[in-house]
Amino acid sequence: MSDATRSFVLSGLSPEDRLDVTAQIAAAEASRRTVYYVTHAKGWYRIEYGALTGGGDGRVPE
């Protein structure tokens, strides 16, 4: 994930959510996942090959 994408994903989050989302990103990158979701208190983001491809409020879509 680029620094710009990471900065966008983390913007506006609480300090606790920033730590949690950073850990989720690190775990996904360490396991070399190409598609993953990160969640926070108010919603989620979908990441594909390091690019932000979706997001929303509430629960991750099924």
ZIWORA-V119522 format. One record per residue. N is the residue number from 0. RES is the residue in one small letter. OMEGA is omega in whole degrees, -180 to 180 (none if undefined). Layout:
# ZIWORA-V119522
N RES OMEGA
N RES OMEGA
This chain:
# ZIWORA-V119522
0 m 179
1 s 178
2 d -180
3 a 179
4 t 179
5 r 180
6 s 179
7 f -179
8 v -177
9 l -176
10 s 177
11 g 180
12 l 175
13 s 177
14 p 180
15 e 179
16 d 178
17 r 178
18 l -178
19 d -180
20 v 177
21 t 178
22 a 178
23 q 179
24 i -180
25 a 180
26 a 180
27 a 179
28 e 179
29 a 179
30 s 176
31 r 177
32 r -180
33 t 177
34 v 179
35 y 176
36 y 168
37 v -178
38 t 176
39 h -172
40 a -175
41 k -178
42 g -173
43 w 172
44 y 174
45 r -179
46 i 175
47 e 179
48 y 177
49 g -179
50 a 176
51 l -177
52 t 178
53 g 178
54 g 179
55 g 177
56 d 176
57 g -174
58 r 175
59 v 179
60 p -178
61 e none
